[in-house]
Amino acid sequence: SFCLCAGMSSFLIFARRTDIRMVSLDIPYFADVVLAVNSSMKNTIAIGVDPKEGLCVFSTVLTPSLFLSPGLMTTDGLAVDAVGRKIYWTDTGTNRIEVANLDGSMRKVLVWQNLDSPRAIALYHEMGYMYWTDWGEHAKLERSAMDGSDRVVLISNNLGWPNGLAIDMAGSQLLWADAHTEASDLNGQNRRTLVTPVQHPYGLTLLGSYIYWTDWQSRSIQRADKNTGANTITVRANLPGLMDIQAVDRERPLGERNGGCTHLCLPRPNGTSCACPTGILLKGDSRSCDDSPETYLLFSNRVSVRRISLDTNDHTDVHVPVPELHNVISLDYDSVDGKIYYTDVTLDVIRRANLDGSDMETVISQGLKTTDGLAVDWVARNMYWTDTGRNTIEVARLEGTSRKVLVNNSLDEPRAIAVFPSKG
């Protein structure tokens, strides 16, 4: 979901579980202001900011409200690539790191293997790197190119619950929050402790000469010198439910990066690479994408239809935006017209729609009572179904005409059905 954070040039924006607030850094005193948000706040966790448009993006856990919500479970970390107009996020429920355009389109899984509980994520746009923390059983701090390639573990020893993560570009250092606030160079070397002890830090950010972090136990936002850890002060106190925090400088100049890609253009250390949405292959020209997967699985989980591409290695399920689903039990696909046929036993109907969810229509609307099985004859252009409530097997044309009962005796709750058109 989005919120507007315009009107200040430099500020802190932080999430509590029930609201999002801002603290201006343009004035000498720290007063927080609650932002008006366009959706209900249930359990806000992560927050990212697009300084170019003055928009913040946030996620919640109980009811995922990131605008990409289908397929999200626990979005713990967000980072906005204001140059490339992308959003990156970690998901501890699916153990994936993903990217999409800022409007939610062109969503792609970047990292899906050997992740336990990915948490914070930070981007170094100019260098083409992304960094993240993983607070699973074997905690670590990792780095890869922003297209998911060239992955490397930077730090894997003496970590407990690495939470917040920030990049000091001017000082060429990483900063993260654990049992104390630590720093290293951008390769994970020259590790040192900045602030100790700290109570229970969660979010961490940086602006100018200071690091800022949220602390669950003290219910406060703290600030310290980014190089020495000295001069620690409390920015705001008495803030229960503190989660993520971001520092924003809207006067920082932003470049533009396109790279001539038809879909996703993702930074790398030595330029950019073109990429395609999850499940779609990049063509031989290394710039454009196939229209859709060649081979894939379609399945339903009652309230949604999903697709898993077999063309790519990650086998991530993608939401098929078919509207008005209540209890989808059976489905089939007509490869001739590119339509999904499915049964909804709550409405007792058989419907069809395009693979992108458009042009949904009801083809059988009466005389059904729990249609559990469905099969499309793509040669003769018929559909067959079983009805466990009426104990029948029926057939009709794909548009729903010429309906006929084929079997109505010696059946006791018929379920699955399949057709073999070439054998009749």
N, C-alpha and C positions, 0 to 999 in steps of 0.2 A: 504494500500500500504506500501511498505518497502523502507527504505533508509539505507545506510551503515554509521555507526558512529564509526568506528574503529580508532585506532591510538593514543588515549588519554586514560589515566587511570581514571581520574576524570574530569567531565565536566558538563556544563549545556547544555541542548538541548531545544530549544523553537520554537514554531510555530508562524509564522505570517500568515495572510490570503493568502499570495502569495509565501511564501517560508519557509524553515526550516533551522535554524542556530544553530551553536555550539559555546560555549565559554569555552575554556580550563581553568580548575582550577589548573593545574599543574604548571602554570607560574604566576608571580606576577601581570601581567597586563591583563585586560579583553578585548580581541579582538575577535570579532565574525567572523565566517566563514560560508558561505552559502553552504549547502549540495547539492550534485547532487542527484536528486530524479527521480525514474523511471516512473513517471506519471506527468501529468500536474497538477499544483497547482491552484485550483479554490477558495476555501474558507476553508482553513485548520483550524480545531478547536482543536482537541484532539491529544495527542501524548503519546506514551508509548515506553519504551526501553527494549530490551533484552540484558543485559550486558554480558551474556555468549557468544552470537554470534556477539555482536556489531551491532545489527540491531535495527532500530526504526520502529514503526508502527504508522501510522497516519490516521485520518479520515477527510473527508471534508463534507460540508453540501449541496452545490449546486448539486454536482454529487458525491454521496458517494463512496469513493475510498478505504475504508477499504476492504481488500481482501474478506470479507464476504458479499459484498454489497447487494445481493438480500435480500429484506426485511428490510433493514436499512432505517431510515428516518433522524434522527438528533443525531448522535453519539457525545455526549458532553464530555464524560469522558472515558479514557482508562487506564488500569493498566495491566502490564505484570507480571505474576507469573513465574519468571525465574527458580524457583526450580521445579515446576510441569509442566513447558513448556506449559502454558495456557495464554490466554488473556481474560480479563474481560472488559466489557464496559457497559455504560449507554446509553439509547436512549430516549431522551425527546419527540420524535415523537410518538413512540409506547408505551412509559412509561413502559419500561422493563429493567431489568439487565440480561445480558447474558454472557455465557462463551463458549470458543472453544479452541481447540488446536491451537498452534501458526501458523500452516499451514492452519487454517480455517476449519478444519474438526471437526466432533463431536460437532457441535454447539448445545447449550442447553439454554433454558430460565430458569433462577434461581428465579427471583422475578418479578411478573407481577401484583400484587394486591396492592391497596392503594399507588400507586406512582403517583405523580402529574407532576413534572419536575425534574427527577433525573439528577444530574449534575456531580460533581467530584466523583471519586471512588479511594480508596486506599486499599492496601492489607497488612496484617500482616501475612506473610506466616508461620512463626514459631509458631504462636498462632492459626492459622487456621481461622482467622477472616477477613471479608471485611467490610469497612466503606464507606458510601456515604452521600453526601448532596442532599437535595431536596429543590429547590427554588420555589416551587409551592405556591398556595394561603396560605397554612399553612406550612411555611418553617420548616425543621427539619434536624437533623443529625442522621443517623441510623447505626445499625451494625447487621450483621448476620454471621453465619458460611460461609465459602467459598463455601459451597454447597447450600446456600440459606436458610438453616434451622435456627432455634433459633433466629429469627428476633426480634429486640428490638429498640425502639426509645430512643436515648440517650439524645438529646437536642431538645426542641420544643418551647422554649420561648426566646423572645428578639433576634430573627433572622430576617434578612431582605432578602438579596439575597446571601445566603452562596455559595461561589464559590469554590476556590481552597481548597484542603484537603491534608494533609500529616500526616504521622505517625512517631513520634520520638521514635524509639524502645529503644534506649539507655536511654532516659529520661522517657519512659513509658507515653507519652502524645500525644494527638491529637492536631493538629494545623489547623486552617482554616481561610479563608479570607472572610470578610463580609464588613460592614461599617468600621471595623477595623480588625486587625489581633488578633485572640483569641487562647486560649489554654485551654485544660482540661485534666484530666486523661483519661485512656482508657475506662472508664465506663461513661464518660460524667460529672463526678463530678469535684469539685475544679476548676471551670471555672474562667478564668482571662483574662484580656486584655493585649496583648503584645505590639502592635504598634498602636498608635492612634495620630492624625488622619491619615488615608490613603485615597487616592482620589477615585480610582475605581479599586480595585484589581480583577484579574481574576484567573490566574493560581498560584499555590503555591507548593513549593517543599522544601526539606530539605537535607542537607549533612553536616556531621560533626557538628560544633557548630552554623551553620547559617541556617536561612530560607531565601528563595529567592521567589520573587513574581513578576508577570507581572502586569502593571497598564495601563489600557486603557487611562485614562485621561492625565497622565503625559507622556505616550508613552515611558515607561522606564521599566527596570528590577531593582528591589530594593533588598537590603540585610540587615538583622538585626540579632542580637544575638537571638538564639532560646529560651533562658531561660529568658532573661530580656527585649528583644525588643529594647535594646540600640544599639548604634553604627550603625545607619542606614546610608547606603551609596547607591549611584546610581552605579550599575554595568555597564549598558549600557543605553544610552538615544537616543532620536530621532528615535524611532522604532514604526512607526504607524502600526496598525493592529495586535498588540500582542495578542496571545491567550494562549495556554497551555505552561507549562514549566516543565521539569523534570531534577533533578540532578542525576548523575550516577557515581558510584564508581565501576569500572570494576575489581578492585583487591579484592573486598569483596568475601569471599568464598561462594560457592553455594553447597547445598546438592542435593540429588535426592529423589524423592518420587513417588512411583509407586502404591503400595498397592494391586497388584495382580488383578486389574480390567481389563476387556476385552476392555472397551471403555474409559470412563472418570473416573479419580481418583481425587477427590476433597478433599482438606484439611478441617478438623474440629478441634475444640479445643482439642479433645481427640483422635486424629488419623486421619483417612480418611474415606470417603464413596465413593462407586462406583455409577456412574450415567450413564444415556443413553442420546443420542441425543434427541432433542425436539420431543415429540410425541411417543417415544418408551418406553416401560415398562421394568423395571429391573426384571430379573427372580428371582425365589425363592431362588437361591443360593447367592443373594445379590452381585454378582460379574459380571455376564454376562447379556446381553440384548437380547430381542427378535429381530428377523431379521427385522421386520417392524410392523406397527400398525395392529391390527386385524380389527378395524372398523375406518373408516375415510371418510372425504368428499374430493372430487376433484372438483376444479373449475378453471376457467380461467379469467384473466383480460385483455384479448386481446393479450398482448405481453408476457405473462408468464402463466404457469400452476402451481397451488399451491395445497397443501394438508393440511388438518386440521385433526389431530388425535382426535378421540373420546374416546381413551383409557385413556388419561391423563386429568388433570383438567385445564390446562392452555389454551387449544384450540388455540394454536398459529399456524398460517399458515406457512408452510415450502415450499421453492422453489423446484419445480421438474425441473431438468435441461434439459428440452427438447430443442434442438437447433432450430434455424431458424424459430422462431415464428413471424408472422407479424400482424395477426388480427384473433385470435382464437375466434370463436363464440360458437361452440357446442362441447361437448366431452362426451365420455362414456368409460366405463372400462370393459374389458374382464377378469373376474376373473379366467378363465381356464388357459389362457396363460400369465396372468399378464401384459397385454398391454393396454395402453391408445390409444383410437381412437379419432381423433379430426378433425374439419374442419377449414381451414384457408381461409377466403373469399377474402383476398388480392391476394393470389396466386390461388384461386379457385381450391383447392385440398382437398382430404381427406388423412390423414396420420395416422401412428401409431408408437408407441415407447414403450420401456419398462418403468417401473415405475421409474427407475433411470435415464431415459433420453437417454439410449443407444439404438442402433439399430433402429434409426428413419428411416422410409421408406414411400414412397408415394404409396398408394394403388389405388386411383382414381385420375388421372391427367388430364383428358379431359372431355368435355361435362358438366361442372358445371358452375353455374352462381348464386353465393350467396347461399351457402348451410348453412341454419340457424339451422337445426335440425338434430340430429344423435342419433341412438339407436342401440345397439348391442344385437343380439339374441345369447346368450351364449350357448344355447342348440343346435340349428340347425347350428350354426357357420355362421350366416349371419349378415349383417349390413343394416339398413334402414336409409334413409335420405330424408329430404325435401329440395327443391330447390325453393327459392322465386323468383328468376329471370326467371326460366323456368316454374314455377308453376307445379311442378311434385313431386311425391313421388316415390322413387326408392329403389331397393334392389340389393345387390350383395353378393358374398361370402366374407369372411373377408379378403382374399388376393386380392380382387378386381375383381375376375373373375365372369362369369355368370351374368353380370349386366342386370337388367330388369326394365322397367318403370311399376309401378303398378297402379298409378292414374295420369291422365293428363288432366282431365276436371273438371269443376266446382270448381276449386281452385283459390284463389286470395291471393297470398303471404302466403303459408303454412309455419308455423314456428316450434313449438315444436313437437316432436314425441316420443312415448314410446311404448315398446312392452311387452307383457305378454306371454312368450313362452309356459308355461304350459296350458294356455287356448287357445292357437292358435291365 
